[in-house]
Amino acid sequence: MVVYGGLVLYPMLSSLVGSFFRWIGIQRFGFVGFDNYKRLLTAPHRSELLNAFWHNTVWFIGVLVLQTLLGLLIAWVLFLRGPRFRIFRSIFFFPALLSPVLVGTLWKLVFIPNGPAQSVLHGLGLINTTLTWLGDSDKALWILIAVDAWNWIGLPILVFTAGLYSIPREIFEAASLDGASTGRLLRSVGLPMLMPALASLTTLTVINAYNQFDIVYVMEGVGGDPGRSTDMLVTQFYRLAFGSVGSAGITEIGLSLALGALLFLFLAFISIIVLRFFDRRQVTV
């Protein structure tokens, strides 16, 4: 408890208290109340905040579809194939063992101009120009979302597969005898009983999506390039707290702490909503 308080509670409370003070550099001065929050929510910071929040929301939806739903379908196929396909769970889970920084670096090398992705697409005749997806404001965010989904798709596959094996086989057999198709088995039998797993994974997806930093920082930089099209709440926090390229080291510690406090409260609220939503739909055997 002492360790938890020193490493978790104390920094959280210190950050919350610090958001109500004026900062010059790393020095804390007079109490300013909610002034930092007001400045954060007014121009020019408000437009950047809303832009970053929208990108985080798109990231959450994209990862939920690519990672969680696709992971459910893959887990269902592996479950139907039986224990002899268990090795594929380990194969799919392998990317989750890699650091997001390493994953971002590897995929950045794949998508650079004249890199492996361009060579493959040229060979297939799909493109005949230089590949500049990471520099395209319309495509860059979706590339990063796909990279993040690839990094963590093994987790929902592992969780869903374990959940499916925990359901008594008699329930599936009885539904099959009643004429239920494979898709109906998943929709009417498997999915309702996987609600606890789906609740946990959705909560983790929310937290990961709105705390996204590593992959964006490695692949596009702290500025959320190109043209802020991949900017996130945490990259904005970073720029406020530590400055950005060309800022001459100017920092806004008070604003960054206010942003951190708002993000924490938002995630706590959304996590409670998600857990209650799935709890009401939980089915017990």
LOSE-692559 format. One record per residue: residue number from 1; chain; z, y, x of N, C-alpha, C in turn. Coordinates in steps of 0.2 Angstrom, whole numbers. Layout:
LOSE-692559
pos,unit,nw,nv,nu,caw,cav,cau,cw,cv,cu
NUM,A,Z,Y,X,Z,Y,X,Z,Y,X
...
END
This chain:
LOSE-692559
pos,unit,nw,nv,nu,caw,cav,cau,cw,cv,cu
1,A,0,-6,4,0,0,0,0,6,4
2,A,4,6,10,4,12,14,-3,13,17
3,A,-6,7,19,-13,8,23,-18,11,17
4,A,-18,8,11,-22,10,6,-21,18,5
5,A,-15,20,4,-13,27,3,-16,31,9
6,A,-15,29,15,-17,33,21,-25,33,22
7,A,-28,28,20,-35,28,21,-39,30,15
8,A,-37,29,9,-40,31,3,-38,36,-1
9,A,-31,36,-3,-28,41,-8,-28,48,-4
10,A,-25,48,2,-24,54,5,-30,58,7
11,A,-36,55,9,-42,58,10,-45,61,3
12,A,-44,57,-2,-47,59,-9,-43,65,-11
13,A,-36,65,-11,-32,71,-13,-34,77,-9
14,A,-34,76,-2,-36,81,2,-42,85,1
15,A,-47,81,-1,-54,83,-2,-53,87,-9
16,A,-50,84,-14,-49,88,-20,-46,95,-19
17,A,-40,95,-16,-36,101,-15,-41,106,-11
18,A,-44,103,-6,-48,108,-2,-54,111,-5
19,A,-56,108,-11,-62,111,-15,-59,117,-18
20,A,-53,119,-19,-50,125,-22,-49,130,-17
21,A,-51,130,-11,-50,135,-5,-56,137,-3
22,A,-56,143,1,-61,146,4,-61,143,11
23,A,-67,142,14,-68,139,20,-73,143,25
24,A,-71,144,31,-75,147,36,-76,143,42
25,A,-82,140,42,-82,134,47,-78,128,45
26,A,-74,126,49,-69,120,47,-62,123,46
27,A,-61,129,45,-55,132,44,-54,134,37
28,A,-48,132,34,-47,133,27,-42,139,27
29,A,-45,144,22,-41,150,21,-38,150,14
30,A,-39,156,10,-36,157,4,-38,153,-2
31,A,-33,152,-7,-35,149,-13,-40,153,-17
32,A,-45,149,-19,-50,153,-23,-51,150,-30
33,A,-47,145,-32,-47,142,-39,-54,138,-39
34,A,-57,139,-45,-64,136,-47,-70,139,-44
35,A,-69,144,-39,-74,148,-37,-80,144,-34
36,A,-78,139,-30,-83,134,-27,-87,131,-32
37,A,-84,129,-37,-87,125,-42,-92,130,-46
38,A,-90,136,-47,-94,141,-50,-100,142,-46
39,A,-99,143,-39,-105,144,-35,-110,138,-35
40,A,-107,132,-35,-111,126,-34,-115,126,-41
41,A,-113,128,-46,-117,127,-53,-121,133,-55
42,A,-121,138,-50,-126,144,-51,-131,144,-46
43,A,-136,148,-47,-141,149,-42,-138,152,-35
44,A,-141,149,-29,-147,145,-29,-145,138,-28
45,A,-139,136,-28,-137,129,-28,-138,125,-34
46,A,-138,128,-40,-139,124,-46,-146,120,-46
47,A,-151,123,-44,-158,120,-45,-158,114,-40
48,A,-155,115,-34,-155,109,-29,-151,103,-32
49,A,-145,105,-35,-140,100,-38,-144,96,-44
50,A,-147,100,-48,-151,97,-54,-156,92,-51
51,A,-160,95,-46,-166,91,-43,-163,85,-40
52,A,-158,85,-36,-155,79,-33,-152,74,-38
53,A,-149,77,-43,-146,73,-49,-151,69,-52
54,A,-157,72,-54,-163,69,-57,-165,63,-52
55,A,-166,64,-46,-168,59,-41,-163,53,-41
56,A,-157,54,-41,-152,49,-41,-152,45,-48
57,A,-154,48,-53,-155,45,-60,-161,41,-60
58,A,-166,43,-57,-172,39,-57,-171,33,-52
59,A,-167,34,-47,-166,29,-42,-162,23,-46
60,A,-157,25,-50,-153,20,-54,-157,16,-59
61,A,-162,20,-62,-166,16,-67,-171,12,-63
62,A,-174,14,-58,-178,10,-54,-175,4,-51
63,A,-169,5,-48,-166,-1,-45,-164,-6,-51
64,A,-161,-3,-56,-159,-8,-62,-165,-12,-64
65,A,-171,-9,-64,-177,-13,-67,-179,-18,-61
66,A,-180,-15,-55,-183,-19,-50,-178,-25,-47
67,A,-171,-23,-47,-166,-27,-43,-163,-31,-48
68,A,-160,-28,-53,-156,-32,-58,-160,-36,-63
69,A,-165,-34,-66,-169,-38,-71,-173,-43,-67
70,A,-176,-41,-62,-180,-45,-58,-176,-51,-55
71,A,-170,-49,-53,-165,-54,-50,-163,-59,-55
72,A,-162,-56,-62,-160,-61,-67,-166,-66,-68
73,A,-172,-64,-68,-178,-68,-69,-178,-73,-64
74,A,-177,-71,-58,-178,-76,-52,-172,-81,-52
75,A,-166,-78,-54,-160,-83,-55,-161,-88,-60
76,A,-164,-86,-65,-166,-91,-71,-171,-96,-69
77,A,-176,-94,-65,-181,-99,-63,-177,-104,-58
78,A,-173,-101,-53,-170,-106,-49,-165,-110,-52
79,A,-162,-108,-57,-157,-112,-61,-161,-118,-65
80,A,-167,-116,-68,-171,-121,-71,-173,-127,-66
81,A,-175,-124,-60,-177,-129,-55,-172,-134,-52
82,A,-166,-132,-53,-160,-137,-51,-158,-135,-44
83,A,-153,-139,-42,-150,-138,-35,-154,-139,-29
84,A,-160,-143,-30,-164,-143,-24,-167,-137,-22
85,A,-167,-132,-26,-170,-125,-25,-164,-120,-22
86,A,-159,-123,-21,-153,-119,-19,-154,-115,-13
87,A,-158,-117,-8,-160,-114,-2,-163,-107,-3
88,A,-166,-106,-9,-170,-100,-10,-165,-94,-11
89,A,-159,-96,-14,-154,-91,-15,-152,-88,-8
90,A,-151,-92,-3,-150,-90,4,-155,-85,6
91,A,-161,-87,5,-167,-84,8,-167,-77,4
92,A,-166,-77,-2,-166,-70,-6,-161,-66,-4
93,A,-155,-69,-2,-149,-65,0,-149,-62,7
94,A,-153,-65,11,-153,-63,18,-154,-55,19
95,A,-159,-52,16,-159,-45,17,-153,-41,16
96,A,-148,-43,11,-142,-40,10,-137,-40,16
97,A,-138,-45,20,-134,-45,26,-136,-40,31
98,A,-142,-37,30,-144,-31,35,-141,-25,33
99,A,-140,-21,38,-138,-14,37,-143,-10,34
100,A,-142,-5,29,-147,-1,26,-150,3,31
101,A,-147,5,36,-150,9,41,-155,5,45
102,A,-154,-1,46,-159,-5,50,-164,-7,45
103,A,-163,-8,38,-168,-9,34,-173,-3,33
104,A,-170,3,32,-174,9,32,-178,10,38
105,A,-175,9,44,-179,9,50,-185,5,50
106,A,-184,-2,48,-189,-7,48,-195,-5,44
107,A,-193,-3,37,-198,-1,33,-202,5,34
108,A,-198,10,38,-202,16,40,-207,14,45
109,A,-206,10,49,-211,7,54,-217,4,51
110,A,-215,1,45,-220,-3,41,-225,2,38
111,A,-222,8,35,-226,12,31,-229,18,35
112,A,-228,19,42,-230,24,46,-238,24,46
113,A,-241,30,47,-249,30,47,-251,25,53
114,A,-256,21,52,-259,16,57,-254,11,58
115,A,-249,10,53,-244,4,54,-246,-2,51
116,A,-242,-7,50,-243,-14,47,-246,-13,40
117,A,-243,-9,36,-245,-9,29,-252,-6,28
118,A,-253,-1,32,-260,2,32,-265,-3,34
119,A,-264,-7,39,-268,-12,42,-270,-18,36
120,A,-264,-20,33,-265,-25,28,-269,-22,22
121,A,-268,-16,20,-271,-13,14,-279,-12,16
122,A,-280,-10,22,-287,-9,25,-290,-16,25
123,A,-287,-21,27,-290,-28,27,-292,-30,20
124,A,-288,-29,15,-289,-31,9,-294,-26,5
125,A,-296,-21,8,-301,-16,5,-298,-12,0
126,A,-291,-11,-1,-288,-7,-6,-288,0,-4
127,A,-288,2,2,-288,9,4,-293,9,10
128,A,-296,15,11,-300,16,17,-298,23,21
129,A,-292,25,19,-289,31,22,-283,30,26
130,A,-280,35,29,-274,35,32,-268,34,27
131,A,-264,30,28,-258,28,24,-253,34,25
132,A,-251,38,20,-246,43,21,-241,43,15
133,A,-240,37,12,-235,37,6,-228,41,7
134,A,-226,40,13,-219,43,15,-220,51,15
135,A,-226,53,16,-227,60,16,-229,63,9
136,A,-230,59,4,-233,60,-2,-227,61,-7
137,A,-226,67,-10,-220,69,-14,-221,65,-21
138,A,-226,62,-22,-227,58,-29,-225,51,-28
139,A,-225,49,-21,-224,42,-20,-218,40,-16
140,A,-216,45,-12,-210,44,-7,-204,41,-11
141,A,-202,44,-16,-196,42,-19,-196,34,-22
142,A,-202,33,-24,-203,26,-27,-203,21,-21
143,A,-206,23,-15,-206,18,-10,-198,17,-7
144,A,-194,22,-7,-187,21,-5,-183,17,-10
145,A,-185,18,-17,-182,14,-22,-184,7,-21
146,A,-190,5,-20,-192,-2,-19,-189,-5,-12
147,A,-188,-1,-7,-185,-3,-1,-177,-5,-3
148,A,-174,-1,-6,-167,-2,-8,-166,-8,-12
149,A,-171,-9,-17,-171,-15,-21,-172,-21,-17
150,A,-177,-21,-13,-178,-27,-8,-172,-28,-4
151,A,-168,-23,-2,-162,-24,2,-157,-28,-1
152,A,-156,-27,-8,-150,-29,-12,-152,-34,-17
153,A,-158,-36,-18,-160,-41,-24,-156,-47,-23
154,A,-154,-49,-17,-151,-56,-16,-144,-56,-20
155,A,-141,-50,-21,-134,-50,-24,-135,-52,-31
156,A,-139,-49,-35,-139,-51,-42,-142,-58,-43
157,A,-146,-60,-39,-148,-67,-39,-143,-72,-38
158,A,-138,-71,-33,-133,-75,-32,-128,-75,-37
159,A,-126,-69,-40,-121,-68,-45,-124,-71,-52
160,A,-130,-70,-54,-133,-73,-60,-133,-81,-59
161,A,-135,-83,-54,-136,-90,-53,-129,-94,-54
162,A,-124,-91,-50,-117,-93,-51,-115,-93,-58
163,A,-116,-88,-62,-114,-87,-69,-118,-92,-73
164,A,-124,-93,-72,-128,-98,-76,-125,-105,-75
165,A,-123,-107,-69,-120,-114,-67,-113,-114,-70
166,A,-110,-109,-72,-103,-109,-75,-104,-110,-82
167,A,-110,-110,-85,-110,-111,-93,-111,-118,-94
168,A,-107,-121,-98,-108,-128,-100,-115,-130,-101
169,A,-117,-136,-98,-124,-138,-99,-125,-140,-107
170,A,-119,-142,-110,-120,-145,-117,-123,-139,-122
171,A,-121,-133,-120,-124,-127,-124,-131,-126,-123
172,A,-134,-127,-117,-141,-127,-116,-144,-133,-120
173,A,-141,-138,-119,-145,-144,-122,-145,-144,-129
174,A,-139,-142,-132,-139,-141,-140,-145,-136,-142
175,A,-145,-131,-139,-150,-126,-141,-157,-128,-140
176,A,-158,-132,-134,-165,-135,-133,-167,-140,-139
177,A,-162,-144,-141,-163,-149,-146,-165,-145,-153
178,A,-162,-139,-154,-164,-135,-160,-171,-132,-159
179,A,-174,-133,-154,-181,-130,-153,-181,-124,-149
180,A,-176,-122,-146,-176,-115,-142,-181,-116,-136
181,A,-185,-111,-135,-190,-111,-129,-186,-109,-123
182,A,-189,-109,-117,-185,-107,-111,-183,-100,-111
183,A,-188,-96,-114,-186,-88,-114,-181,-87,-119
184,A,-181,-91,-125,-175,-90,-130,-169,-92,-127
185,A,-169,-98,-123,-162,-100,-120,-159,-94,-116
186,A,-163,-91,-112,-161,-85,-108,-158,-80,-112
187,A,-162,-78,-117,-161,-72,-121,-155,-73,-126
188,A,-155,-79,-129,-149,-80,-134,-143,-84,-131
189,A,-144,-88,-126,-138,-92,-123,-136,-89,-117
190,A,-140,-88,-112,-138,-86,-105,-136,-79,-105
191,A,-140,-75,-107,-139,-67,-106,-132,-65,-110
192,A,-131,-67,-116,-124,-65,-119,-118,-68,-115
193,A,-119,-74,-111,-113,-76,-107,-113,-73,-100
194,A,-118,-70,-99,-118,-67,-92,-116,-59,-92
195,A,-113,-57,-98,-111,-50,-99,-106,-48,-93
196,A,-101,-52,-92,-97,-50,-86,-100,-49,-80
197,A,-105,-53,-78,-109,-52,-72,-113,-46,-72
198,A,-116,-45,-78,-121,-39,-79,-117,-33,-79
199,A,-111,-33,-81,-107,-27,-81,-105,-25,-74
200,A,-103,-30,-70,-101,-29,-63,-107,-26,-59
201,A,-113,-29,-60,-119,-27,-56,-121,-21,-58
202,A,-121,-19,-65,-123,-12,-67,-118,-7,-64
203,A,-112,-8,-64,-107,-3,-61,-109,-2,-54
204,A,-110,-8,-50,-111,-7,-43,-118,-3,-42
205,A,-123,-5,-47,-129,-1,-46,-128,6,-47
206,A,-124,8,-52,-123,15,-53,-120,19,-47
207,A,-115,15,-44,-111,18,-39,-116,19,-33
208,A,-120,14,-31,-124,14,-26,-130,19,-27
209,A,-132,20,-33,-138,24,-34,-136,31,-33
210,A,-130,33,-36,-128,40,-35,-124,42,-29
211,A,-123,37,-24,-120,38,-18,-126,37,-12
212,A,-132,36,-14,-137,34,-10,-138,39,-4
213,A,-138,37,2,-139,41,8,-143,38,13
214,A,-140,32,15,-143,29,22,-150,28,22
215,A,-153,25,17,-161,24,17,-164,31,17
216,A,-162,35,13,-165,42,12,-165,46,19
217,A,-159,45,22,-158,49,29,-162,46,34
218,A,-163,39,34,-167,36,40,-174,37,39
219,A,-177,36,32,-184,36,31,-187,43,30
220,A,-183,48,27,-185,55,25,-181,60,28
221,A,-175,59,31,-172,65,34,-167,68,29
222,A,-162,72,31,-157,75,27,-159,80,23
223,A,-166,82,24,-168,87,19,-172,84,13
224,A,-172,78,12,-175,74,7,-182,76,6
225,A,-186,75,12,-193,77,12,-197,71,9
226,A,-203,73,7,-207,79,8,-205,84,2
227,A,-203,90,4,-202,95,-1,-197,94,-6
228,A,-191,91,-4,-185,89,-8,-187,84,-13
229,A,-192,80,-12,-194,75,-17,-190,69,-17
230,A,-186,68,-12,-182,62,-11,-175,65,-10
231,A,-173,71,-12,-166,74,-11,-162,70,-15
232,A,-156,69,-13,-150,66,-17,-144,70,-17
233,A,-139,68,-21,-133,72,-21,-129,71,-14
234,A,-130,66,-11,-126,65,-5,-129,68,1
235,A,-136,69,1,-140,72,6,-138,80,5
236,A,-138,82,-1,-136,89,-2,-128,90,0
237,A,-124,85,-1,-117,86,1,-117,86,9
238,A,-121,82,12,-122,82,20,-124,89,22
239,A,-129,92,19,-132,99,21,-126,104,20
240,A,-123,104,15,-117,109,14,-112,108,19
241,A,-110,102,20,-104,100,24,-106,101,32
242,A,-112,99,34,-113,99,41,-119,103,43
243,A,-122,107,38,-128,111,40,-134,106,40
244,A,-140,109,40,-146,106,41,-151,108,46
245,A,-156,105,47,-161,108,53,-163,115,51
246,A,-162,119,56,-164,126,55,-159,130,51
247,A,-153,128,50,-148,132,47,-143,135,52
248,A,-144,134,58,-140,137,63,-133,136,63
249,A,-132,129,60,-125,127,60,-121,130,54
250,A,-124,133,50,-120,136,44,-118,131,39
251,A,-112,131,38,-109,126,33,-106,129,27
252,A,-105,125,22,-101,127,16,-97,121,14
253,A,-91,121,18,-86,115,17,-84,115,9
254,A,-82,121,7,-79,122,0,-84,119,-5
255,A,-90,121,-4,-95,118,-9,-96,111,-9
256,A,-96,108,-3,-97,101,-2,-91,97,-5
257,A,-85,100,-4,-79,96,-7,-80,97,-14
258,A,-82,102,-17,-83,103,-24,-88,98,-27
259,A,-93,97,-23,-98,92,-25,-96,85,-25
260,A,-92,84,-20,-89,77,-19,-84,76,-25
261,A,-80,81,-27,-76,80,-32,-79,78,-39
262,A,-85,82,-40,-88,81,-46,-92,75,-46
263,A,-94,72,-41,-98,66,-40,-93,60,-42
264,A,-87,61,-39,-82,56,-40,-80,55,-47
265,A,-79,61,-51,-77,61,-58,-83,58,-62
266,A,-89,60,-60,-94,58,-64,-95,50,-63
267,A,-94,47,-57,-95,40,-56,-89,36,-60
268,A,-83,39,-60,-77,36,-63,-79,36,-71
269,A,-81,41,-73,-82,41,-81,-88,37,-83
270,A,-93,37,-79,-99,32,-80,-97,25,-80
271,A,-93,23,-74,-91,16,-73,-87,14,-79
272,A,-82,18,-82,-78,16,-88,-83,15,-94
273,A,-88,19,-95,-92,19,-100,-96,12,-100
274,A,-99,11,-94,-103,4,-93,-98,-2,-94
275,A,-92,-2,-91,-88,-8,-92,-86,-9,-100
276,A,-85,-3,-103,-83,-4,-110,-89,-6,-114
277,A,-95,-4,-113,-101,-6,-116,-102,-13,-116
278,A,-102,-16,-110,-103,-23,-109,-97,-27,-111
279,A,-91,-25,-111,-85,-28,-113,-86,-30,-121
280,A,-88,-25,-125,-89,-26,-132,-94,-31,-134
281,A,-99,-33,-129,-104,-38,-130,-103,-44,-126
282,A,-97,-45,-124,-95,-51,-120,-94,-57,-125
283,A,-97,-63,-123,-96,-69,-127,-92,-74,-123
284,A,-87,-77,-127,-83,-82,-123,-85,-89,-126
285,A,-84,-94,-122,-86,-101,-124,-80,-104,-127
END
